[in-house]
């Protein structure tokens, strides 16, 4: 539930992390869907997003979410998993778990690049294509959020260390070489 009072009670339930992890890893599509939707709702709230993103079993949860995110069935679980990752990416404290979890960045990149472009414009598939286009946008937005936090860290580091960028931005794509003879 997205009701703050209910979410507050739920997030402090001692076995919640284990239950969500077990649900995401279930062989049942319905159980996976319910677990990912519950996590999606919890991650809508800033306070709970931080708690979810720094939870004791976040590595396992993110691994399971990445598997759901690359699901070929275009299921509700897949869409929900991508939304959970997007919600978690909004918090800078979640950047390290997201960036270091195997498959998270790759699944988002894969989804944004490939999407559901099978070349078939059948009228029955128009609605599914729109859902995929919307979900592709969410995946791209998650990557953008993570990139924003990485850039903020890099700029802060450059400022703290008084790095002279010689008029270029950090994202200049300029190749730097080391010349031992200079």
TISELO-79636 format. One record per residue: x, y, z of N, C-alpha, C, O in turn; residue number from 1. Coordinates in Angstrom, 1 decimal. Layout:
   n.east   n.north     n.up   ca.east   ca.north    ca.up   c.east   c.north     c.up   o.east   o.north     o.up   resi
        X         Y        Z         X          Y        Z        X         Y        Z        X         Y        Z    NUM
...
//
This chain:
   n.east   n.north     n.up   ca.east   ca.north    ca.up   c.east   c.north     c.up   o.east   o.north     o.up   resi
      0.8      -1.2      0.0       0.0        0.0      0.0      0.9       1.2      0.0      2.0       1.2      0.6      1
      0.4       2.3     -0.6       1.2        3.5     -0.7      0.8       4.5      0.5      1.3       5.6      0.6      2
     -0.1       4.0      1.4      -0.4        4.8      2.6      0.7       4.8      3.5      1.3       3.7      3.9      3
      1.2       6.0      3.9       2.4        6.1      4.7      2.4       5.3      6.0      3.3       4.7      6.4      4
      1.2       5.4      6.7       1.1        4.7      7.9      1.2       3.2      7.8      1.9       2.5      8.5      5
      0.6       2.6      6.7       0.7        1.2      6.5      2.1       0.8      6.0      2.6      -0.2      6.5      6
      2.7       1.7      5.2       4.1        1.4      4.7      5.0       1.5      5.9      6.0       0.7      5.9      7
      4.8       2.4      6.8       5.7        2.5      8.0      5.7       1.2      8.8      6.7       0.7      9.3      8
      4.5       0.7      9.0       4.4       -0.6      9.8      5.0      -1.7      9.0      5.7      -2.6      9.6      9
      4.8      -1.8      7.7       5.3       -2.9      6.9      6.8      -2.9      6.8      7.4      -3.9      6.8     10
      7.4      -1.7      6.6       8.8       -1.6      6.4      9.6      -2.0      7.6     10.8      -2.5      7.5     11
      9.0      -1.9      8.8       9.6       -2.3     10.0      9.3      -3.8     10.4      9.7      -4.3     11.5     12
      8.6      -4.5      9.6       8.3       -5.9      9.8      9.6      -6.7      9.6     10.2      -6.6      8.6     13
     10.1      -7.4     10.7      11.4       -8.0     10.6     11.6      -9.0      9.5     12.8      -9.0      9.0     14
     10.6      -9.7      9.0      10.8      -10.7      8.0     10.5     -10.1      6.6     10.5     -10.9      5.6     15
     10.2      -8.8      6.4       9.8       -8.3      5.1     10.8      -8.5      4.0     10.5      -9.0      2.9     16
     12.1      -8.2      4.3      13.1       -8.3      3.3     13.2      -9.8      2.8     13.4     -10.0      1.6     17
     13.2     -10.7      3.8      13.2      -12.1      3.4     12.0     -12.5      2.6     12.2     -13.3      1.6     18
     10.8     -12.1      3.0       9.6      -12.4      2.2      9.6     -11.9      0.8      9.3     -12.6     -0.1     19
     10.1     -10.6      0.7      10.1      -10.0     -0.7     11.2     -10.8     -1.5     10.9     -11.1     -2.7     20
     12.3     -11.1     -1.0      13.3      -11.8     -1.7     12.8     -13.2     -2.1     13.0     -13.6     -3.3     21
     12.1     -13.9     -1.2      11.6      -15.2     -1.6     10.5     -15.1     -2.7     10.5     -15.9     -3.6     22
      9.7     -14.0     -2.6       8.7      -13.8     -3.6      9.2     -13.5     -4.9      8.8     -14.0     -6.0     23
     10.3     -12.7     -5.0      10.9      -12.3     -6.3     11.5     -13.5     -6.9     11.6     -13.6     -8.1     24
     12.0     -14.5     -6.1      12.7      -15.7     -6.6     11.8     -16.8     -6.8     12.2     -17.9     -7.2     25
     10.5     -16.6     -6.6       9.5      -17.7     -6.7      9.4     -18.2     -8.2      9.7     -17.4     -9.1     26
      9.0     -19.4     -8.4       8.7      -19.9     -9.7      7.4     -19.5    -10.2      7.1     -19.6    -11.4     27
      6.5     -19.0     -9.3       5.2      -18.6     -9.7      5.2     -17.1    -10.2      5.7     -16.2     -9.5     28
      4.7     -16.9    -11.4       4.6      -15.6    -12.0      3.8     -14.7    -11.1      4.1     -13.5    -11.0     29
      2.7     -15.2    -10.6       1.8      -14.4     -9.7      2.5     -13.9     -8.5      2.4     -12.8     -8.0     30
      3.3     -14.8     -7.8       4.0      -14.4     -6.6      5.1     -13.4     -6.9      5.3     -12.5     -6.2     31
      5.8     -13.6     -8.0       6.8      -12.7     -8.4      6.2     -11.3     -8.7      6.8     -10.3     -8.2     32
      5.1     -11.3     -9.3       4.4      -10.0     -9.6      4.0      -9.3     -8.3      4.2      -8.1     -8.2     33
      3.4     -10.0     -7.4       3.0       -9.4     -6.1      4.2      -8.9     -5.3      4.1      -7.8     -4.7     34
      5.3      -9.7     -5.3       6.5       -9.2     -4.6      7.1      -7.9     -5.2      7.4      -7.0     -4.5     35
      7.1      -7.9     -6.6       7.7       -6.7     -7.2      6.8      -5.5     -7.1      7.3      -4.4     -7.0     36
      5.5      -5.8     -7.1       4.5       -4.6     -7.0      4.6      -4.1     -5.5      4.5      -2.9     -5.3     37
      4.8      -5.0     -4.5       4.9       -4.5     -3.2      6.2      -3.7     -3.0      6.2      -2.6     -2.4     38
      7.3      -4.1     -3.6       8.5       -3.4     -3.6      8.4      -2.1     -4.3      9.0      -1.1     -3.9     39
      7.7      -2.1     -5.4       7.5       -0.9     -6.2      6.7       0.2     -5.3      7.1       1.3     -5.3     40
      5.7      -0.3     -4.6       4.9        0.6     -3.8      5.8       1.2     -2.6      5.7       2.3     -2.3     41
      6.6       0.3     -2.0       7.4        0.7     -0.9      8.5       1.7     -1.4      8.8       2.7     -0.7     42
      9.0       1.5     -2.6      10.1        2.4     -3.1      9.5       3.7     -3.7     10.3       4.5     -4.1     43
      8.2       3.9     -3.6       7.6        5.2     -4.1      7.9       6.3     -3.1      8.0       7.5     -3.4     44
      8.1       6.0     -1.8       8.3        6.9     -0.7      9.8       7.1     -0.4     10.5       6.1     -0.3     45
     10.2       8.4     -0.4      11.6        8.6     -0.2     12.2       7.9      1.0     13.3       7.3      1.0     46
     11.5       8.0      2.2      12.0        7.5      3.4     12.2       5.9      3.3     13.2       5.4      3.7     47
     11.2       5.3      2.7      11.3        3.8      2.6     12.2       3.4      1.4     12.8       2.3      1.5     48
     12.3       4.3      0.4      13.2        4.0     -0.7     14.7       3.8     -0.2     15.4       2.9     -0.6     49
     15.0       4.7      0.8      16.4        4.6      1.4     16.5       3.3      2.2     17.5       2.6      2.1     50
     15.5       2.9      2.9      15.5        1.7      3.7     15.6       0.5      2.9     16.3      -0.5      3.2     51
     14.8       0.5      1.8      14.8       -0.7      0.9     16.2      -0.8      0.2     16.8      -1.9      0.1     52
     16.7       0.3     -0.3      18.0        0.4     -1.0     19.2       0.0     -0.2     20.3      -0.3     -0.7     53
     19.1       0.2      1.2      20.2       -0.2      2.0     19.9      -1.4      2.9     20.6      -1.6      3.9     54
     18.9      -2.1      2.6      18.5       -3.3      3.4     19.6      -4.4      3.4     20.5      -4.4      2.5     55
     19.5      -5.3      4.3      20.5       -6.3      4.5     20.6      -7.3      3.4     21.7      -7.8      3.2     56
     19.6      -7.5      2.7      19.7       -8.4      1.5     19.5      -7.8      0.2     19.0      -8.4     -0.7     57
     19.8      -6.5      0.1      19.6       -5.7     -1.1     20.3      -6.3     -2.3     19.8      -6.3     -3.4     58
     21.5      -6.9     -2.1      22.2       -7.5     -3.2     21.4      -8.6     -3.9     21.3      -8.7     -5.1     59
     20.8      -9.5     -3.1      20.0      -10.6     -3.6     18.7     -10.1     -4.3     18.3     -10.5     -5.3     60
     18.1      -9.1     -3.6      16.9       -8.5     -4.2     17.2      -7.8     -5.5     16.4      -8.0     -6.5     61
     18.2      -7.1     -5.6      18.6       -6.5     -6.9     18.9      -7.5     -8.0     18.6      -7.3     -9.2     62
     19.6      -8.6     -7.6      19.9       -9.6     -8.6     18.6     -10.2     -9.1     18.5     -10.5    -10.3     63
     17.6     -10.5     -8.2      16.3      -11.0     -8.7     15.6     -10.0     -9.5     14.9     -10.4    -10.5     64
     15.6      -8.7     -9.2      15.0       -7.7    -10.0     15.6      -7.6    -11.4     14.9      -7.4    -12.3     65
     16.9      -7.7    -11.4      17.6       -7.6    -12.8     17.1      -8.8    -13.6     17.0      -8.6    -14.9     66
     16.9     -10.0    -13.0      16.4      -11.1    -13.8     15.0     -10.9    -14.3     14.7     -11.2    -15.4     67
     14.2     -10.3    -13.5      12.8      -10.0    -13.9     12.8      -8.9    -15.0     12.0      -8.9    -15.9     68
     13.8      -7.9    -14.9      13.8       -6.8    -15.8     14.2      -7.3    -17.2     13.8      -6.6    -18.2     69
     14.9      -8.4    -17.4      15.2       -8.9    -18.7     14.3     -10.0    -19.2     14.6     -10.7    -20.2     70
     13.2     -10.2    -18.5      12.3      -11.2    -18.8     11.7     -11.0    -20.2     11.3      -9.9    -20.5     71
     11.7     -12.0    -21.1      11.2      -11.8    -22.5      9.7     -11.8    -22.6      9.2     -11.5    -23.6     72
      9.0     -12.1    -21.5       7.6      -12.2    -21.6      6.9     -10.8    -21.5      5.6     -10.8    -21.7     73
      7.6      -9.8    -21.2       7.0       -8.5    -21.1      5.9      -8.5    -20.1      4.8      -8.0    -20.3     74
      6.1      -9.1    -19.0       5.1       -9.3    -18.0      5.0      -8.1    -17.0      5.8      -7.2    -17.1     75
      3.9      -8.1    -16.2       3.8       -7.1    -15.2      4.9      -7.1    -14.2      5.3      -6.0    -13.7     76
      5.5      -8.2    -14.0       6.7       -8.3    -13.1      7.9      -7.6    -13.7      8.6      -6.9    -12.9     77
      8.0      -7.7    -15.0       9.1       -7.0    -15.6      9.0      -5.5    -15.5      9.9      -4.8    -15.2     78
      7.8      -5.0    -15.8       7.5       -3.6    -15.8      7.7      -3.1    -14.4      8.3      -2.1    -14.1     79
      7.2      -3.8    -13.4       7.3       -3.5    -12.0      8.8      -3.5    -11.5      9.2      -2.6    -10.8     80
      9.5      -4.5    -12.0      11.0       -4.5    -11.6     11.7      -3.3    -12.1     12.5      -2.7    -11.4     81
     11.4      -2.9    -13.3      12.1       -1.7    -13.9     11.7      -0.4    -13.1     12.5       0.5    -12.9     82
     10.4      -0.4    -12.7       9.9        0.8    -11.9     10.6       0.8    -10.5     10.9       1.8    -10.0     83
     10.8      -0.4     -9.9      11.5       -0.5     -8.6     12.9       0.1     -8.8     13.3       0.9     -7.9     84
     13.6      -0.4     -9.8      15.0        0.1    -10.0     15.0       1.6    -10.2     15.9       2.3     -9.7     85
     14.0       2.1    -11.0      13.9        3.5    -11.2     13.7       4.3     -9.9     14.4       5.2     -9.6     86
     12.8       3.8     -9.1      12.5        4.4     -7.8     13.7       4.4     -6.9     14.0       5.5     -6.3     87
     14.4       3.3     -6.9      15.6        3.2     -6.1     16.7       4.1     -6.6     17.5       4.7     -5.8     88
     16.8       4.4     -7.9      17.8        5.2     -8.5     17.7       6.7     -8.1     18.6       7.5     -8.3     89
     16.6       7.1     -7.6      16.3        8.5     -7.2     17.1       8.9     -6.0     17.3      10.1     -5.7     90
     17.6       7.9     -5.2      18.3        8.2     -4.0     19.8       8.0     -4.1     20.2       6.9     -4.6     91
     20.6       9.0     -3.8      22.1        8.9     -4.0     22.6       7.8     -3.1     23.6       7.1     -3.5     92
     22.0       7.5     -2.0      22.6        6.4     -1.1     22.4       5.0     -1.7     23.0       4.1     -1.3     93
     21.5       4.9     -2.7      21.3        3.6     -3.4     22.2       3.4     -4.6     22.1       2.3     -5.2     94
     23.0       4.4     -5.0      23.8        4.3     -6.2     24.8       3.1     -6.1     24.9       2.4     -7.1     95
     25.5       3.0     -5.0      26.5        1.9     -4.9     25.8       0.5     -5.0     26.3      -0.3     -5.8     96
     24.8       0.2     -4.3      24.2       -1.1     -4.5     23.6      -1.3     -5.9     23.8      -2.4     -6.4     97
     23.0      -0.3     -6.5      22.5       -0.4     -7.9     23.6      -0.6     -8.9     23.6      -1.5     -9.7     98
     24.7       0.2     -8.7      25.8        0.1     -9.7     26.6      -1.2     -9.6     27.2      -1.6    -10.5     99
     26.7      -1.7     -8.4      27.5       -2.9     -8.2     26.7      -4.2     -8.3     27.3      -5.3     -8.3    100
     25.4      -4.1     -8.3      24.6       -5.3     -8.4     24.7      -5.9     -9.9     24.4      -5.2    -10.8    101
     25.1      -7.1    -10.0      25.3       -7.7    -11.3     23.9      -7.7    -12.1     22.9      -8.1    -11.6    102
     24.0      -7.1    -13.3      22.8       -7.2    -14.2     21.9      -5.9    -14.1     21.2      -5.8    -15.1    103
     22.0      -5.1    -13.1      21.1       -4.0    -13.1     21.3      -3.0    -14.2     20.4      -2.7    -15.0    104
     22.5      -2.5    -14.3      22.8       -1.5    -15.4     22.7      -2.1    -16.8     22.1      -1.6    -17.7    105
     23.2      -3.4    -16.9      23.1       -4.1    -18.2     21.6      -4.3    -18.6     21.3      -4.1    -19.8    106
     20.8      -4.7    -17.7      19.4       -5.0    -18.0     18.7      -3.7    -18.4     17.9      -3.7    -19.3    107
     19.0      -2.6    -17.7      18.4       -1.3    -18.1     18.8      -0.8    -19.5     18.1      -0.4    -20.3    108
     20.1      -1.0    -19.7      20.7       -0.6    -21.0     20.1      -1.5    -22.1     19.7      -1.0    -23.2    109
     20.1      -2.8    -21.9      19.5       -3.7    -22.8     18.0      -3.3    -23.2     17.6      -3.3    -24.3    110
     17.3      -3.1    -22.1      15.9       -2.8    -22.3     15.7      -1.5    -23.1     14.8      -1.4    -23.9    111
     16.5      -0.4    -22.8      16.3        0.8    -23.5     16.8       0.7    -25.0     16.2       1.4    -25.8    112
     17.8      -0.1    -25.2      18.3       -0.2    -26.6     17.4      -1.1    -27.4     17.0      -0.8    -28.6    113
     17.0      -2.2    -26.9      16.3       -3.2    -27.7     14.7      -3.0    -27.6     14.1      -3.1    -28.6    114
     14.2      -2.8    -26.4      12.8       -2.6    -26.3     12.0      -3.8    -26.9     12.4      -4.9    -26.7    115
     11.0      -3.4    -27.6      10.1       -4.4    -28.2      9.9      -4.1    -29.7      8.8      -4.2    -30.2    116
     11.0      -3.8    -30.3      11.0       -3.4    -31.7     11.2      -4.6    -32.6     12.3      -4.9    -33.1    117
     10.1      -5.3    -32.8      10.2       -6.5    -33.7      9.7      -6.2    -35.1      9.7      -7.2    -35.9    118
      9.4      -5.0    -35.4       9.0       -4.6    -36.8      7.6      -4.9    -37.2      7.2      -4.6    -38.2    119
      6.9      -5.6    -36.3       5.5       -6.0    -36.6      4.6      -4.9    -36.0      4.6      -4.6    -34.8    120
      3.8      -4.3    -36.9       2.9       -3.2    -36.5      1.4      -3.7    -36.4      0.5      -2.9    -36.7    121
      1.2      -4.9    -36.0      -0.1       -5.5    -35.9     -0.9      -4.6    -34.9     -0.4      -4.2    -33.9    122
     -2.2      -4.3    -35.2      -3.0       -3.5    -34.4     -3.2      -4.0    -33.0     -3.3      -3.2    -32.1    123
     -3.2      -5.3    -32.8      -3.4       -5.9    -31.5     -2.1      -5.6    -30.6     -2.3      -5.6    -29.4    124
     -1.0      -5.4    -31.2       0.2       -5.2    -30.5      0.5      -3.7    -30.2      1.4      -3.4    -29.4    125
     -0.3      -2.8    -30.7      -0.1       -1.4    -30.5     -0.1      -1.0    -29.0      0.8      -0.3    -28.5    126
     -1.0      -1.6    -28.2      -1.1       -1.3    -26.8      0.2      -1.8    -26.1      0.7      -1.1    -25.2    127
      0.6      -3.0    -26.4       1.8       -3.6    -25.8      3.0      -2.8    -26.2      3.9      -2.6    -25.3    128
      3.1      -2.3    -27.4       4.2       -1.5    -27.8      4.2      -0.2    -27.0      5.3       0.3    -26.7    129
      3.1       0.4    -26.8       3.0        1.7    -26.0      3.5       1.4    -24.6      4.3       2.2    -24.0    130
      3.1       0.3    -24.0       3.5       -0.1    -22.6      5.0      -0.2    -22.6      5.7       0.3    -21.7    131
      5.6      -0.9    -23.6       7.0       -1.1    -23.7      7.7       0.2    -23.9      8.8       0.4    -23.4    132
      7.1       1.1    -24.7       7.8        2.4    -24.9      7.8       3.2    -23.6      8.8       3.9    -23.3    133
      6.7       3.1    -22.9       6.7        3.8    -21.6      7.7       3.2    -20.6      8.4       3.9    -19.9    134
      7.8       1.9    -20.6       8.7        1.2    -19.7     10.2       1.5    -20.2     11.1       1.6    -19.3    135
     10.4       1.6    -21.5      11.7        1.9    -22.0     12.1       3.3    -21.4     13.2       3.5    -21.1    136
     11.1       4.2    -21.4      11.4        5.6    -20.9     11.8       5.5    -19.4     12.7       6.2    -19.0    137
     11.1       4.7    -18.7      11.4        4.5    -17.2     12.8       4.0    -17.1     13.5       4.4    -16.2    138
     13.1       3.0    -17.9      14.5        2.4    -17.8     15.5       3.4    -18.1     16.6       3.5    -17.5    139
     15.3       4.2    -19.2      16.2        5.3    -19.6     16.3       6.3    -18.5     17.4       6.8    -18.2    140
     15.2       6.6    -17.8      15.2        7.6    -16.7     16.0       7.1    -15.5     16.7       7.9    -14.9    141
     15.9       5.8    -15.3      16.7        5.2    -14.2     18.2       5.3    -14.5     19.0       5.7    -13.6    142
     18.6       5.1    -15.7      20.0        5.2    -16.1     20.5       6.7    -16.0     21.6       7.0    -15.5    143
     19.6       7.6    -16.4      19.9        9.0    -16.3     20.0       9.4    -14.8     20.9      10.2    -14.5    144
     19.2       8.9    -13.9      19.3        9.3    -12.5     20.6       8.8    -11.9     21.3       9.5    -11.2    145
     21.0       7.5    -12.3      22.3        7.0    -11.8     23.4       7.8    -12.3     24.4       8.1    -11.6    146
     23.3       8.2    -13.6      24.4        9.0    -14.2     24.5      10.4    -13.5     25.6      10.9    -13.3    147
     23.4      10.9    -13.2      23.4       12.2    -12.5     24.1      12.1    -11.2     24.9      13.0    -10.8    148
     23.9      11.0    -10.4      24.5       10.9     -9.1     26.0      10.7     -9.3     26.8      11.2     -8.6    149
     26.4       9.9    -10.3      27.8        9.7    -10.6     28.5      11.0    -11.0     29.6      11.2    -10.6    150
     27.8      11.8    -11.8      28.4       13.1    -12.2     28.6      14.0    -11.0     29.6      14.6    -10.9    151
     27.6      14.0    -10.1      27.7       14.8     -8.9     28.8      14.4     -8.0     29.5      15.2     -7.5    152
     29.1      13.1     -7.9      30.2       12.6     -7.2     31.5      13.0     -7.8     32.4      13.5     -7.1    153
     31.6      12.9     -9.1      32.8       13.3     -9.8     33.1      14.8     -9.7     34.2      15.2     -9.5    154
     32.1      15.6     -9.9      32.2       17.1     -9.7     32.7      17.4     -8.3     33.6      18.3     -8.1    155
     32.0      16.8     -7.3      32.4       17.1     -6.0     33.9      16.7     -5.7     34.6      17.4     -5.0    156
     34.3      15.6     -6.2      35.7       15.1     -6.1     36.6      16.1     -6.7     37.7      16.5     -6.1    157
     36.3      16.6     -7.9      37.2       17.5     -8.6     37.3      18.8     -7.8     38.3      19.4     -7.7    158
     36.1      19.3     -7.3      36.1       20.5     -6.5     36.9      20.4     -5.2     37.7      21.2     -4.9    159
     36.7      19.3     -4.5      37.4       19.1     -3.2     38.9      19.0     -3.4     39.7      19.4     -2.6    160
     39.3      18.4     -4.6      40.8       18.2     -4.8     41.4      19.3     -5.7     42.5      19.2     -6.2    161
     40.6      20.3     -6.0      41.0       21.5     -6.8     41.6      21.0     -8.1     42.7      21.5     -8.5    162
     40.9      20.1     -8.8      41.4       19.6    -10.1     41.2      20.7    -11.2     40.1      21.2    -11.3    163
     42.2      21.0    -11.9      42.1       21.9    -13.0     41.7      21.2    -14.2     42.5      20.4    -14.8    164
     40.5      21.4    -14.7      40.0       20.7    -15.9     40.3      21.4    -17.1     39.9      21.0    -18.2    165
     41.0      22.5    -17.0      41.5       23.3    -18.2     40.4      23.7    -19.1     40.5      23.5    -20.3    166
     39.3      24.1    -18.5      38.1       24.6    -19.3     37.2      23.5    -19.9     36.3      23.9    -20.6    167
     37.5      22.3    -19.7      36.6       21.3    -20.2     35.8      20.7    -19.1     36.1      20.8    -17.9    168
     34.6      20.1    -19.5      33.7       19.5    -18.5     34.2      18.1    -18.2     35.1      17.6    -18.9    169
     33.7      17.5    -17.2      34.1       16.1    -16.8     33.7      15.1    -17.9     34.4      14.1    -18.1    170
     32.6      15.4    -18.6      32.1       14.5    -19.6     32.6      14.9    -21.0     31.8      14.8    -21.9    171
     33.8      15.3    -21.1      34.3       15.8    -22.4     34.6      14.7    -23.4     34.8      15.0    -24.6    172
     34.8      13.5    -22.9      35.2       12.4    -23.7     36.6      12.5    -24.3     37.0      11.8    -25.2    173
     37.4      13.5    -23.7      38.7       13.7    -24.2     39.6      12.5    -23.6     39.5      12.1    -22.5    174
     40.4      12.0    -24.5      41.3       10.9    -24.1     42.5      11.5    -23.4     43.1      12.4    -23.9    175
     42.8      10.9    -22.3      44.0       11.4    -21.5     45.1      10.3    -21.6     44.8       9.2    -21.4    176
     46.3      10.8    -21.9      47.4        9.9    -22.0     48.4      10.3    -21.0     48.4      11.4    -20.5    177
     49.3       9.3    -20.7      50.4        9.6    -19.7     51.6       9.5    -20.5     51.9       8.5    -21.2    178
     52.4      10.6    -20.4      53.7       10.6    -21.2     54.8      10.7    -20.1     55.0      11.8    -19.5    179
     55.5       9.7    -20.0      56.5        9.6    -18.9     57.7      10.6    -19.3     58.5      10.9    -18.4    180
     57.8      11.0    -20.5      58.9       11.8    -20.9     58.7      13.3    -20.8     59.5      14.1    -21.1    181
     57.5      13.7    -20.4      57.2       15.1    -20.2     57.7      15.7    -19.0     57.6      16.9    -18.7    182
//
